[in-house]
Amino acid sequence: MRVNAATAVLAGLALRLFFILKFPVTGSGDSPFYIQLAWNWLKNGVYGGVVNGRLVPLDMRMPGYPAFLAAVFAIAGESSRAVMIVQLGVDLATCLAIALLAARLAPEASRRRTALAALWLAALCPFTANYITAVLTETLATFLTALGLLLVLGAYTGEGLPARGISPWFLAGLVGGFGALVRPETALLLVAAGVALILRWWRPVDWMKLARATVLVGVGLVVPLLPWAARNWRSLHEVQFLAPRYVNLPSELVPTGFNAWTATWLWRFGDVYLTLWKLEEEEIPLASLPASAFDSPQERDRVGMLLASYNTRLMLTPEQDGGFAEIARERTARRPLRTYVDIPLFRSVAMWFTPRVELLPYSGKLLPLRSQWEDDRKDLIVTLALVGVNGVYVALALAGAWISRRSPGWALLIVFVLLRTAFFATAVETPEPRYVLECFPVVIAFAAQVFAARHQLSSTGSG
């Protein structure tokens, strides 16, 4: 067992080194901004950026990941490769946490084998491994999520023993608070715990236990966030425990109308590149939008007029944003189920069943299949392989969830996955596949139950 576990860790190390050497990611998405925040904090003592030629404090991103980067930069200088190496270690630690999480779900007799299966599945998962090459929050957030789930599950099942008199509920809240410092929605794991506890302790006789756990989790959550809130009060004169809902400067227009309009039709990640990520950066041609963005030729003409006006200056005005908001209201009134049910459901499916090639030099396109085969055979093969691997992980997880449905804490993990998926399908404008990566500790922990059950059946049959 020890040799097998060590081999799994070495295989995970090799896979991650392969991604670092073959597919390093530089300057992707928010990476430059995170690096800027970390470097300004480290060298100038200001958590902020340059606005109108001046270095000013900002609250546009939570400070957890920039603090992580600053610690790496303090030792290794401004080196993205050093960040990747440290994230490699963090991701391997996540694999170990997932193994422990899977063991907690399994029957006592098969816990070691289940943990080993989970360790192999986590070590060889290309999707979490791939993200260590990007200067983005996913690797650190996934580790804190796995650790938080492990602590919450231990407290929920009674297996989380107090550490020197410290309640496991408080420790779970503490990890959730540190997770929120990296990505605010990490604290959803604590919300999931609350829902699971309410389902479990709904009788009046259990209300005191429920209240005690809630208070301990709440205190643990707030403690790590207090310094950030105090800093925002002192530097920005605002009460802000998390990052603002929209990442914008006070003088910038928040395109709520435009966002509301895209929420009535946008569900594919590819359409994000054509609209939301072009806003105030590039032109948005009407011809690039799918037919589902319009309900009639008249509506298409209205959108075309608004986009033509925007394209002249590449700046969205309040009047234009109001025009998109009006179209969004009309579309929602006409077909409310589309906005509130269909699109979130399609977004959920798109986030879960995807090639996950956003950090790789592949298009991720499958259709039309024959055309893709003729144009770029390697691209299609890699895309199909990754779709297959993702499908295998999800299928194993569904089977493992069914197998372990009577395990203590099962409801907690299910609620967490559903809650996080629903949050990003409804409350966030961009349905990015990376948003469900923090669910993969649960996916892998459930998937490992299949191998434990198979071993039990084999043992019973041979007996």
N, C-alpha and C positions, 0 to 999 in steps of 0.2 A: 504493500500500500504506500509506503513512504517513497519507494523508488518510482512508483507510478505517479504519485503527486509531484515529485521533483521533475519527472519527465514532462508532465503537463505544464509546469511553470516554465521550463526551458523551451518548450514548444511555443508558449505564449510570448516569451522573450524574443524568439527567432522571428515570429510573425510581426511583432511590433518593430523590430529592427529593420525588417524588410520594408515596411511602410515608410519608415524614416529615411532609409537610403534610396528607395525607389520613387516614392510619392510625397516628398516634403511639400508642405503648404506654406506659402509666405504671402502676407498681405491680403488674406481672404476676409471678406466681410468686415466684421467689427474689429479684426485683429489690430490694425494700425491705431485705432482709438484706445483699445486696452493698453497697448504698448506705450502710447503717449501719456495716458493717465499714470501708469506705473513709473515711467521715467521722470515725469514732472514731480511726482510724489517723492521719489527717491532722491533726486538731485536738487530740487527746489523747495521741497517741503510743502508743496501745494497739490492737493488732489483736485486737478482741474486741467484745463486746456487753454489754448490761445484763442481769444475772441477779440476781433478788431485790434489785433496787434498787442494785446495784453494777456498775461497769464492770470486767469481768474478761476475761483473755485467753481466746481460743477457737481451736480448730483444726478447726472444722466445715466450713470451706471453704478451698480452696487460695488463696494470697495473690495469684496473678498478676492476676486480673481486678480485685479491689479495689485493687491497686496502679495498674492502668490507670485506674480511676475516680478515685483520689486525685490522679493527675497531671492529669487533666482538671479536677477540682474546684479544684485549686490555682491554675489559670489562669482558669477561667470561673465559679467558684463552684459550688454544688450545683445544677447545671442538667442535667436529662435531655436537653434539646434539644442542648446542647453535646456530650454523649456521643454522641447520634445523628449529629451532623455529623462527629465524629472517626471514628466507626465507618463512616461513609460512605467516608471516605478509606481506611480499612483494607480495606474490602470491594473497592474499586476496585484496590487493590494485590493483593488475592487474585486478581482477574481476570487481572492481568498474570502472576502466578505460574502460574496455570492454563494460560495461553497458552504459557509456556515449557515446562511439563510436557507439554503436548500435542505440542509441537515435538520434544521428546526421544523420543517414541514413533514419530514419523513417519520415513519415508525421507528422506535428505538433500535430495533434489531438491524435496520438497514441504513442507519444514518451515515456510517463511514463510507459505504459504497455510494450513497446518494451524493455526499459531499464531493467524492472523487469525480463522479459523473458531471456534476455542476462545474467543478474546477476545469475539466477538459472543455466543456462547452463554452465557458467564459473565456478561457485562454485562447481558443481557436475562433472566437467570434470576430469576423473581420470588420464589423460595423463599429463597435466600440474601439477596437484596435486602431482603426483608421483615423479616429479623431485625436489621437495623441500627437499627430503631425501638424495640427492646427493650433494657433494661439487663440483658442476659444474656450469657453467655460465648460464645455460638455464633459471632459474627462474628470475634472475636479467635482463638478456637480453630480455626476454619476456615482463617484466614490462616496460622497457625503449622503447621497440618496440610499445607496446600498447599506451604509453603516447605520443610517437613521432607521431604515426598515428593519434591520437586524435588532436594534435596540427596542424599537416599538413592538416587534413581534415577541421579543423576550419578555417585555413587560406585560404584554397582552396575555401571553400563555402562562405567566408566572415563572418562566425559566430565566428571566433576567434578574440575577441576584444583585442586591444593592452593593455598590462599591464603597466600602468604608462608611456605611450608613447613608449613602446618597441614593435616593429613589431612582429606579430605572426609568420612571416616567419623566423625571427632571432631566436625566441624561439624554433621553430621546428628544425632549424639547430643546435642549442645548445644541445637539447636533442639527436639528431642524433649523435653529436660529443661525448657526454658522453656514448651513446650506443656503438659507435665504440671503446671506451676505454675498453669496456667489451668484445665485439666480433666485429671484424672489419666489417663484412658483415652487421651489423645492419644499417649501413649508406645506404644500398640499399633502405631503405624506402624513403630517400631523392632523390635517382636516380629515383625511381618510381614517386615521386612528379614532378620531372623535365620532365619526359616523358608525364605525364598527363597534365602538363601546356603547353607543346609544342603542344599537340593535341588540347588544348583549345584556346591558344593564338597564333595561327599560322599566323594570319593576320598581316600585317605590322603595323596597327594601335595599336596593342596590344604589340608590341615588347618592348616598354619601360617598361611596367608592367612586362613582362617576365624577362627582364634584371635586374630590381630592385629586384624581388623575388629571382632570381638566386644569385645575389651578397649577399643579406641578409642571405640566407640559407648557402652559402659558407663561409661567415664570421663566422656565428654561429657554423658551423661544425669545422672550424679550431681552434677556440678559446680553446676548451677543449684539443685539441691534441697538442697545442704548448708546454706545459710543458714537455710532453713525448718526443717530437722531440728534445727539448733543452737538455733534459737528455741524449738522445742517442748521440747527438753531443758531449756533454761534456765527457761522460763516455766511449763511444764506437767509437767516431770520425766518425760517419756516419749520413747521412741524412735519417731518418727513422721516418715517422709519424705513421705508423702502424707496426704490427708484420711482420717478414719476411714471404715470401710465403711458405717456408718449415721450419718446426721446427727442426733445426739442428745447431750444433756447427760449427764454421768455418772449423774445421779439418775433419768433417764428410762428407761422400759421400751422395749426394742427388740422390736417385735412380730414376732419371727421365725416364730412359729406361724401368725399371721394371714397373713403374707407367703407362707409355704409353702402355705397353703390356697388363696390366690388364684393361686398359680403352677400349680395343677392345672386351672384353667379360664379365667383372665382372659387375653385376647389382644387385645381391642379397646380402643383408647385411651379411648373413651367410658365404659367400665366403670371406668376409673381414677377418674373423677370421682365415681362412685357408691360406691366402697369406700375405696381407699387414701388418697385425698385428703380423705375425710370423717372418717377415723379420728381420734378425740379432738377433733373440731371440731363435728361434726353427728351426728344420728341416721343410722343405716344401716337403712332399712326392708327387711325380708325380701322384700317384693313387688317391690323395685327390682332384684333380682338375676335374672340370666337362668337359664333352666332347666338350662343346662350346669353350673351351680354345684352341682348335686345329682345323685346317682346313684340315689336312691330317696326315697320319701316319708319314710321314717324318718330318712334323713340330712338332709332338708330341715327336719324337726322339730328335730333336734339343733342345726343352724345357727341356726334361729329362736330357740331357747332362749338360745343364747350371745349373739345380737344383742339380744334383749330385755333380757338382763341388762346388756349394755354400754350400751344406749340410756337406761337409767335414770340413769346418772351421766356418760355420755360419756367414760368412762375405761376403758381396757382393762386388766384385772387379769392377773397372771401365771396365775391359774387359767383365765380365759377364753382367754388366748393358748395355754395348754397344750391346751385343748379343741379349738381350731382346728388345732393341730399334730397331734393324734391323728387328726382327720378327714383331714388332708392325708396322713398316713402310710397310712391305709386306702385312700384313693383312689389313691395312687401304687402301692401293693401290688396293688390290683385291676387297674389299667391303667397299667403303667409307661411304655408307649410314648406314652400321652397326655401325661404330664408331661414326659418327656424328649425327645420327638420332635414330636408333633402341636402342642402349644401353642407351643414355640419356633418351629416352622415358620409357624404362623398369625401369630405376633407379627412375624416377619420380613416376611411379605407385607404385614401391616397398616402397618408402619413405612415400607415402600418405596412402596406403592400407596395413597396417601392424598391428599385435597385440600390438605392442609397449610394449613388455615385457622385454626389454633389462636391466632394473633395478630390475626385479622381478625374483623370483626363479622358473620360468617356461620356458619351451623350446621354446614355440611359434610355434611348429610344428603341422601341420594339416594333412599332407599326409605321407603315406597312412592312410586314415581315420580309417579304421577298425583296423589296427595295433596299431595306437595311442590310440584308445579306449581300446584295450586289455592291452596295456603296462602301460598307466598312464591316467586313466579316468579323474581325477581331473585336470591334466595339460591340457587335451584337452578341457574340459568344460570351464575353465578359458580363454584359448586362443580363443575359439569360441565366448565367451561373449565379450571379448575385441575387436575382429574383428568386431562384430556386433555393439558395441558402437561407434567405430571409423567410421564405415560405416554410422551409423545414423547421426553423426555430419556432415560428408561430404555431405550426401544427403540433409540434411536440409540446409546446406550452399549453395548448388547449387540451391535449390528451392528459398531460400531467395535472392540470387543474381539475379535470374530472376525477382522476385517480385519487387526488388528495383532498377531495371536497369535504371530507369529514375531519380534516386536520384542524386543530386549534389555530386560529390566525388566518385561515383560508379566506374568510370574508374580508379581512383587513387588506390583503394583497389585491384581491379582485376589485375592491372599492378604489384603491389607489390607482390602478391602471385605468379604470373607467373614468374616474374623476379627472385625472391628468389629460386623458384623451379628449374628454368633453371640454375641458378648459381651453385647450389649444384649438379645438375645432370651432369654438364659438367666440371666445374672448380675444383672440389674437388674429390679426389681419392676414398673416402669412402662414399657410399650412406647410411648414418646413418639416421634412422627414426627421431632422435631428431632434425635434421636440419630444419624440417618444423614446429616444435613446435611454433616458433616465428610467424608463419602464423595463429595460432589458434585464436588470437584476432579478425582477419578478419573472420575466419570461424564461430566463435560464433556470431559475430555482424551480419553477414548475416543470420545465422540460426534463430536468434531472430525475423527477419522480418516475418517469416512464422507464428509465433504465433500472431503477431500484425495483419497480414492480415486475419487470421482466426477469430480473434475477431471482425474485421470490418465487415466481411461477416455475422457473427452471429448477430451483431447489426442491419445490414441492413435487414436481413431476419426477425428478430423479429419485426422490425419497419413496 
